Amino acid sequence: MVPGAPGLSVSVLVTGAAGFIGSHVVDSLLARGEEVVGLDNYDDFYDPALKVSNLVAARDQQRFREVRGDVRDRELLAALPDGIDTVVHLAARAGVRPSIERPALYADVNEVGTARLLELVRERGIPVFVFASSSSVYGNNEKVPFSEEDPVERPISPYAASKRAGELLCHAFHHLSGTSVVCLRFFTVYGPRQRPDLAIHKFARLMAAGRPIPVYGDGTSERDYTYVDDVLQGVRGALAWARENRHVYEIVNLGESRTISLSGMIDVLAGELGVTPVLERLPAQPGDVQRTWADVSKATRLFGYRPSTGFREGVRHFLEWFARAGTGAGGNPPG
């Protein structure tokens, strides 16, 4: 049983529940009347206090219970409550550049952790598994926009490789157990609670402090920035579809299907903050892709997915949260 929650009937297990996307998923599921167990290990990739704050609202609800621990821990997973009929697996070691420095850790957390959860799913006969993959699996795909049918066998970072490995593990376990699996390839998600190491949050913090922002490359790299509310629409759609269509396996893009350059992102962010950015020009980084751009036609066809948040609107929502959170949104800018 979940500690402190004897007899709780649970429908959804969310891993990585205290993270940026995970905490939003938890809040969204609770708002829809689901009962949720949130699992997180509160690692030190960034300040664990920020993750604690992400679940403040959820902890006030009777239908939410929190478990602290690692997805690689077999005993912890075995002790989770009965009654779970859905797993949303968001826990992962994140970040392309850090994965180059610690590839074995990324393989261990992201691949072994996913395999452990899939073992739990098979042992308990859990019918639905949603896996958080990444647009990074496409590497430097020259064809745009990126389609789920495109070849993805040449990742350019250990992080990307670990996410592709997760997709393959999901397919193997789906084949063996019949579990319905949806692998969602997220495209550069941003919004309130965004991780402090990610560009929009990091740049906002530095700009607000009047400090230089690091610009890797010539500013022409492009990202399909996806506002978190649109991602939540896709996650809810994936859950509903997988629950209605048993014994299925699909890989699905979740993006805005629009791109903005690094220079363009900086201009929008600086304009909304009312500052003139100071740029520190640096070489392009190994493992960084030149462009991401999602073809979301499959998500629209399967889930009715229709992203609707323009980039400037999404940045304004992020900055409203950033202003309220203050230094609690990531502390002082790094030295």
Secondary structure, DSSP 4 states (H G I P E B T S, - for coil): --TT-TT----EEEETTTSHHHHHHHHHHHHTT--EEEEE---SSS-HHHHHHHTHHHHTSTTEEEEES-TT-HHHHHTSPTT--EEEE------HHHHHH-HHHHHIIIIIHHHHHHHHHHHHT--EEEEEEEGGGG-S--SSSB-TTS-----SSHHHHHHHHHHHHHHHHHHHH--EEEEEEE-SEESTT--TTSHHHHHHHHHHTT--EEEESSS--EE--EEHHHHHHHHHHHHHHHHHS-S-EEEEEES-S--EEHHHHHHHHHHHHT--PPEEEEPPPTT--SB--B--HHHHHHH-------HHHHHHHHHHHHHHHGGGGT-SPP-
